[in-house]
Amino acid sequence: MKLTVIGAGNMGGALIKGWAKSGKIESITIADKNEALLAEFKSEYPAINITTDNVEAVKGADIIVLVVKPWLMKLVLAEVKHVLDLDRQIIVSDAANFTTGMLAEQLGIDGQFFYVIPNIAAEFGASMSFIAKGAGATDESLKMVDELYALDGDTLVVQENLVGPGMMMASCGIAYVMRYIRAQMEGGCEMGFYPAQAKQIALQTMQGAVSLLKATGWHPEEAIDKVTTPGGVTIKGLNELDHAGFNSAVIRSLKAGLK
């Protein structure tokens, strides 16, 4: 597979690093206007091809992944449109809310188009990526895109109207999880732990909760019941979360970006 990624910022960079580490892609080309950033990638991953020329980058690629800001997508597509082989090449939008329909509108054809939203844990093979295929995309192309993003973590093929909610849960949601970890660390410091100790405790607790649910298949409430006893300290803490509107705040944060 010959892969081209246009945009090597935070999200594009995380995807590129994950794919490069996998060692399972024949050729990776990165296009970005930031020459210093490209030099860093080339230094860390010598096999990667780098260029500041988007037009040259897309020539001969099997899959082209666009990881630029949504307001730059039309400019990039207009720049490369005349050299794209839309009968063969797969085009993936990783730009928030830039759907396959928008790709078709800009390129004048319903080609092999996909709308995918991953998250920054892709660098470590721990992303949660939501994949939607356009009206003209084949199952064969879907398999290729799914296998590509699976190199960077878990994938879920969904209808396009669920990519946005998926983004809020997993792409934006990773920031919400970080905010909870920060709050737990601050609470730990207030109770007497050093910051590094509080971070260790918070991370291991989070990892333990995830491992428990994955290993058992339990609903979270089942696990809660196993550590909650009548009159105990756990129920008191849970009730404080409820009094503060914890569940409601999480749900509202997830839905906020969909307004």
For each residue, the residues with C-beta under 8 A, 3 or more apart:
1: 25 26 27 62 63 144 148
2: 26 27 29 60 61 62 63
3: 19 25 27 28 29 61 62 63 65 148
4: 28 29 30 31 57 58 61 63 64 65
5: 8 12 15 16 28 29 30 31 64 65 67
6: 12 31 32 54 57 58 64 65 66 67 68 76
7: 11 12 31 32 66 67 68 94
8: 5 12 13 16 30 31 32 34 37 38 41 67
9: 12 13 32 67
10: 13 14 120
11: 7 14 15 67 94 118 119 120 122
12: 5 6 7 8 9 15 16 30 32 65 67 68 94
13: 8 9 10 16 17 37 41 123
14: 10 11 17 18 118 119 120 121 122 123 127 152
15: 5 11 12 18 19 65 67 94 118 122 123 127 152
16: 5 8 12 13 19 20 28 30 41 45 48
17: 13 14 20 21 44 45 122 123
18: 14 15 21 22 122 123 124 125 127 151 152 153
19: 3 15 16 22 25 28 148 151 152
20: 16 17 23 25 28 45 47 48
21: 17 18 123 125
22: 18 19 25 125 151 152
23: 20
24: 151
25: 1 3 19 20 22 28 148 151
26: 1 2
27: 1 2 3 49
28: 3 4 5 16 19 20 25 45 47 48 49
29: 2 3 4 5 48 49 50 51 57 61
30: 4 5 8 12 16 38 41 48 49 50 51 57
31: 4 5 6 7 8 50 51 52 53 54 56 57 58
32: 6 7 8 9 12 37 38 50 52
33: 52
34: 8 37 38
35: 38 39 52
36: 39 40
37: 8 13 32 34 40 41
38: 8 30 32 34 35 41 42 50 51 52
39: 35 36 42 43 50
40: 36 37 43 44
41: 8 13 16 30 37 38 44 45 48 50
42: 38 39 45 46 48 50
43: 39 40 46
44: 17 40 41
45: 16 17 20 28 41 42 48
46: 42 43
47: 20 28
48: 16 20 28 29 30 41 42 45
49: 27 28 29 30
50: 29 30 31 32 38 39 41 42
51: 29 30 31 38 56 57
52: 31 32 33 35 38
53: 31 56 57
54: 6 31 57 58 76 79 80
55: 58 59 79 80 83
56: 31 51 53 59
57: 4 6 29 30 31 51 53 54 61
58: 4 6 31 54 55 61 64 80 83 84 89
59: 55 56 83
60: 2
61: 2 3 4 29 57 58 64 89
62: 1 2 3 88 89 90 144
63: 1 2 3 4 89 90 92 144 145 148
64: 4 5 6 58 61 84 89 90 91 92
65: 3 4 5 6 12 15 92 94 116
66: 6 7 73 76 77 91 92 93 94 95 98
67: 5 6 7 8 9 11 12 15 94 95
68: 6 7 12 72 73 76 95
69: 72 73 95
70: 73 95 96 97 98
71: 74
72: 68 69 75 76 95
73: 66 68 69 70 76 77 93 95 98 102 106
74: 71 77 78 106
75: 72 78 79
76: 6 54 66 68 72 73 79 80
77: 66 73 74 80 81 103 106 107
78: 74 75 81 106
79: 54 55 75 76
80: 54 55 58 76 77 83 84
81: 77 78 84 106 107
82:
83: 55 58 59 80
84: 58 64 80 81 89 91 107
85: 88 89
86: 89 91 107 109 111 112
87: 111
88: 62 85 112
89: 58 61 62 63 64 84 85 86 111 112
90: 62 63 64 112 113 114 137 141 144 145
91: 64 66 84 86 103 107 111 112 113 114
92: 63 64 65 66 113 114 115 116 145
93: 66 73 98 99 100 102 103 113 114 115 116
94: 7 11 12 15 65 66 67 116 117 118
95: 66 67 68 69 70 72 73 98
96: 70 117 167 171
97: 70 164
98: 66 70 73 93 95 102 103 115
99: 93 102 103 115 132 160 163
100: 93 103 104 113 114 115 132 133 134 135 137 160
101: 104 105 134 160
102: 73 93 98 99 105 106
103: 77 91 93 98 99 100 106 107 111 113 115 134
104: 100 101 107 108 109 110 111 113 134 135 136
105: 101 102 108
106: 73 74 77 78 81 102 103
107: 77 81 84 86 91 103 104 111 113
108: 104 105
109: 86 104 136
110: 104 113 134 135 136
111: 86 87 89 91 103 104 107 134 136 137
112: 86 88 89 90 91 134 136 137 138 141
113: 90 91 92 93 100 103 104 107 110 133 134 136 137
114: 90 91 92 93 100 131 132 133 134 137 141 142 145
115: 92 93 98 99 100 103 131 132 134 160 163
116: 65 92 93 94 129 130 131 132 145 149 163
117: 94 96 129 130 163 166 167 170 171
118: 11 14 15 94 122 127 128 129 130 149 152 153 171
119: 11 14 122 127 128 129 170 171 173 174
120: 10 11 14 123 127 174
121: 14 124 126 127 128 153 174
122: 11 14 15 17 18 118 119 125 126 127 129 152 153
123: 13 14 15 17 18 21 120 152
124: 18 121
125: 18 21 22 122 151 152 153
126: 121 122 153
127: 14 15 18 118 119 120 121 122 149 152 153 154 170
128: 118 119 121 153 154 155 156 166 169 170 171
129: 116 117 118 119 122 149 152 153 154 155 156
130: 116 117 118 155 156 158 162 163 166 167 170
131: 114 115 116 142 145 146 149 155 156 157 158
132: 99 100 114 115 116 157 158 159 160 162 163
133: 100 113 114 137 141 142 145 157
134: 100 101 103 104 110 111 112 113 114 115 137 160
135: 100 104 110
136: 104 109 110 111 112 113
137: 90 100 111 112 113 114 133 134 141 142
138: 112 141 142
139: 142 143
140: 143 144
141: 90 112 114 133 137 138 144 145
142: 114 131 133 137 138 139 145 146 157
143: 139 140 146 147
144: 1 62 63 90 140 141 147 148
145: 63 90 92 114 116 131 133 141 142 148 149
146: 131 142 143 149 150 155 157
147: 143 144 150 151
148: 1 3 19 25 63 144 145 151
149: 116 118 127 129 131 145 146 152 153 155
150: 146 147 153 154 155
151: 18 19 22 24 25 125 147 148
152: 14 15 18 19 22 118 122 123 125 127 129 149
153: 18 118 121 122 125 126 127 128 129 149 150
154: 127 128 129 150
155: 128 129 130 131 146 149 150
156: 128 129 130 131 166
157: 131 132 133 142 146
158: 130 131 132 162 163 166
159: 132 162
160: 99 100 101 115 132 134 163
161: 164
162: 130 132 158 159 165 166
163: 99 115 116 117 130 132 158 160 166 167
164: 97 161 167 168 257 258
165: 162 168 169 254 258
166: 117 128 130 156 158 162 163 169 170 171
167: 96 117 130 163 164 170 171 172 257
168: 164 165 171 172 173 253 254 255 256 257 258
169: 128 165 166 172 173 254
170: 117 119 127 128 130 166 167 173 174
171: 96 117 118 119 128 166 167 168 174
172: 167 168 169 175 176 254 257
173: 119 168 169 170 176 177 254
174: 119 120 121 170 171 177 178
175: 172 178 179
176: 172 173 179 180 250 253 254
177: 173 174 180 181 206
178: 174 175 181 182
179: 175 176 182 183
180: 176 177 183 184
181: 177 178 184 185 199 202 203 206
182: 178 179 185 186
183: 179 180 186 187
184: 180 181 187 188 198 201 202 205
185: 181 182 188 189 195 198 199 202
186: 182 183 189 190 198
187: 183 184 190 191 198
188: 184 185 191 193 197 198 201 202
189: 185 186 192 193 194 195 198
190: 186 187
191: 187 188
192: 189
193: 188 189 197 198 201
194: 189 197 198
195: 185 189 198 199
196: 199 200
197: 188 193 194 200 201
198: 184 185 186 187 188 189 193 194 195 201 202
199: 181 185 195 196 202 203
200: 196 197 203 204
201: 184 188 193 197 198 204 205
202: 181 184 185 188 198 199 205 206
203: 181 199 200 206 207
204: 200 201 207 208
205: 184 201 202 208 209
206: 177 181 202 203 209 210
207: 203 204 210 211
208: 204 205 211 212
209: 205 206 212 213 223
210: 206 207 213 214
211: 207 208 214 215
212: 208 209 215 216 218 223
213: 209 210 216 217 218 220 223
214: 210 211 217
215: 211 212
216: 212 213 222 223
217: 213 214
218: 212 213 222 223
219: 222 223
220: 213 223 224
221: 224 225
222: 216 218 219 225 226
223: 209 212 213 216 218 219 220 226 227
224: 220 221 227 228 234 238
225: 221 222 228
226: 222 223
227: 223 224 234
228: 224 225 232 234 235 238
229: 232 234 235
230: 235
231: 235
232: 228 229 235 236
233: 236 237
234: 224 227 228 229 237 238
235: 228 229 230 231 232 238 239
236: 232 233 239 240
237: 233 234 240 241
238: 224 228 234 235 241 242
239: 235 236 242 243
240: 236 237 243 244
241: 237 238 244 246 247
242: 238 239 245 246 247
243: 239 240
244: 240 241 249
245: 242 248 249
246: 241 242 249 250
247: 241 242 250 251
248: 245 251 252
249: 244 245 246 252 253
250: 176 246 247 253 254
251: 247 248 254 255
252: 248 249 255 256
253: 168 176 249 250 256
254: 165 168 169 172 173 176 250 251 257
255: 168 251 252 258 259
256: 168 252 253 259
257: 164 167 168 172 254
258: 164 165 168 255
259: 255 256
